[in-house]
Amino acid sequence: MKTSVLDPIRSVPGGRAPTAAADSARKPSSQKPTPSAAHGVALWVAAVAFLLNMGLSAVPTPLYPLYQQRDGISDLTVTVVYAVYALGVVASLFLGGHLSDTLGRKRVFVPALLVNVISALIFIFEPSLAGLIVARVISGVSVGLTTATATSYVSELHAKHRPNAGTRRADVVATASNLGGIGFGPLAAGLLAQLGPMPLRLSYIVFAGALLVLALALALSPETVERPDPRPAYRPQRIAVPAHARGLFFAATFAGMASFAVFGVFNSLVPSFLAGTLGIDSHLTAGAASFAPFAAAAVAQIFLAGTPSLELLRRGVPTIVVGLLLFAGGMWDSSLPLFLVGGVITGAGAGMVFKGALLVTVANASADTRAEVLAGYFLGAYVGLSIPVIGLGLATTVWAAKDAMLVFAVLAVAALVFSVGAVQRHAGSRG
């Protein structure tokens, strides 16, 4: 039987299991449910808003070389500017990522979009280093609020629009919006910077304008969650892992960290590698090189939907190994085709590992601890998104970028082999 990643974790990566309010909003009535055209329109509005909001979070990627040229900042500074985004994500993930379960999806989704519009305005009007850092943190806050809420909202709108259908379509739409959005942002920004005026401002103007229109459309869309009365008292998301699941949890989380570390390279340093190592300063090429791995990850997750979690992990590791070898080889050989093909293969493998580790975590958490276990998993993942990439940026100040990337690739592969092997051992001992 195929397993949808949305089934056990309707409100992740906020990491909170659906509440009774959310469940009641999706619970069928005694009468046969009928399709709703309004929910169908809202589904696509929500999906596009999800995609563009994730896209805006990644818009700076192909623009980092321009910031470096203008301000003389190093690769290390670029990775710090990139990594502070994770701080905003983690903070909002645990302070507000679960609030749409009780407040309603729109009451969190719409403000989250407006928060990212604020980050775009800072990018536009305060493009200094301090402004970049503040804007990245604010963008992270928006993404932490959006991802869990939008994933749940898309799933629930789909259930209202096609009440007798399965979850496959909603799964595909949510995955494409999430990972596809992270890839689409750099692609669009690279194209606009290459062909349009004001390369450090135009992309933010376009994305912010689109999000304002979508926020209005979402505000007019149907809600899918009934607010409980009385409303439960607020508390931040808790992180707790039952003793019996800790070995498997830590192994899966380490695998998630390693896969996110790989994604971090493509969302931060790839444009610098292209310009500094391969001598390619095209913003469009930089955007495409950042887009391809995330698109490959989304495609891999969609086409391998229903594949058992351990099988995803087993396939993902050798795929990443081959991809990183080609990617690093492209830097050593100054070969753009090797560089791009390696990125695509690496992204597909990282998508498999991340989803496999996520499903392992979900499957081995009881219903009453699932939210806390997932919260811990995503905390680890976002640590992986930031710390290793900062280390890589620091290494490039001492070594040539191709040498630093080769060391990073070896360490990433070692971490993946170790963690996935540990997951398999723990899973085998449990069953």
Buried (B, 14 or more C-beta within 10 A) or exposed (E): EEBBBBEBBBBBBBBBBBBEBBBEBBEEEEEEEEEBEEBBBBBBBBBBBBBBBBBBBBBBBBBBBBBBEEEEBBBBBBBBBBBBBBBBBBBBBBBBBBBBBBBBBBBBBBBBBBBBBBBBBBBBEEBEBEBBBBBBBBBBBBBBBBBBBBBBBBBBBBBBBBBEEEBBBBBBBBBBBBBBBBBBBBBBBBBBBBEEEEBBBBBBBBBBEBBBEBBEBBEEBBBBBBEBEEEEEEEEBBBEBBEEBEBBBBBBBBBBBBBBBBBBBBBBBBBBBBBBBBEBBBBBBBBBBBBBBBBBBBBBBBEBBEBBBBEBBBBBBEBBBBBBBBBBBBBBBEBBEBBBBBBBBBBBBBBBBBBBBBBBBBBBBEEEBBBBBBBBBBBBBBBBBBBBBBBBBBBBEEEBBBBBBBBBBEBBBEBBBBBBBBBBEBBEEEE
